[in-house]
Amino acid sequence: MTTDTTNTSTRSYPRAIETPDGDIELRLLTPADEAAVLAFAQGLSVHDLLFLRRDISQPKVVAAWMDATRRGTIVTVLATRGGAVLGCATIVRDDLSWSRHVGELRVMVAPQVRGQKLGQKLTQEGFAIALEMGLEKLIAQMTVDQRGAIAVFEGLGFKPEALLRDHVKDRDGQKHDIVILSHDVARFHAQMAAYGLTEAL
């Protein structure tokens, strides 16, 4: 499998998914979504944001996210309804590093739509984009008490790889452990191809 691909997606968007509260549209993020993404991030709790490397509730961080989107170093799928962002899945990859075959998958969902399997759907979308990008390995990280999120990732075949104790500190100064999960995407893709199931995701 080659990893010499661009950080874009050819999956079909926009696409609607059904939820108990009405359809949600999945589409790729563009820099024009900056204000909506910031509003979404500011509606999340601090604990929801701890697994991220930066605090995306800050305007300058979201601006950097949009800039990375313009450069193609980040690909994000948004879940929206009525112009409001309800969730997102992001693949982050550094093409200039020694780990350019590795991507990080980050998934966030607004509190009001949790329990409707939106997080699971977004995780699947992110995984499918990672396959499309030719990534060989995916990692995801979260605080150890985010059991629902961990279960979603494990359902896709992610396995615990590392535990980083006291790795993040919240705004109150309390430290939290981070668990890192990983998935051998290249092996998964080879298995899918062997069974003729490469279009399944």
C-alpha positions, 0 to 999 in steps of 0.5 A: 500500500502506498502512502504517497497520497494527498490529504483529501477525500473522494467520498460522497458528500454531503450525505444525510444520516437519520437520527431520532431528532431528524436528519443530520448532514455529513460533509467536509469542513471548509474554512468558511465553517470557522464561526460554526466550529468555534461555536460548537467547540465552545459548547463542549465541556472542558473535560470533552476537550482534554484529549486534544493537543490544543484547546479548540474553544479558543478562536486562535486555535480554530483559526489555525485549524482552518489554516491547516484545512486550507493546506490539506494537512487536516481533513475533517468531516462535519455533522450539521443540522440547520447550520449548527455543527453537532459533531466532527471527525478529523484525520491529522497527518504530518507528511513531513515527519518520520510518522507520515504513514500514521494518522490521528483520528479525533472525534467529538460530538455535541452533548445534545446528540449523544446516545444517537450513535453519531459518534460511531458514524463519525468514527467510521467516516474518519476510518474510511477516509484514513483508508482512502488516504493510504494511511498504514496506522491510526491512533486515537487518544482520550481520557481513561474515563471516556468509556463510551468513546473507547468502546466505539473505537474498540468496536472498530478494532482499535487496541490500547497501546499506551497509558500516559499518566497525569498527561494533561492538566485541566483549567483547575489544575487537575491532572488526567491520564490519557489512553492511546489506542491504535489500529493497523489500517494496512493489515485491515485493508489487506484483509478487506481486499482479500475478501473483496470488501474494499467498498464496504466502508 
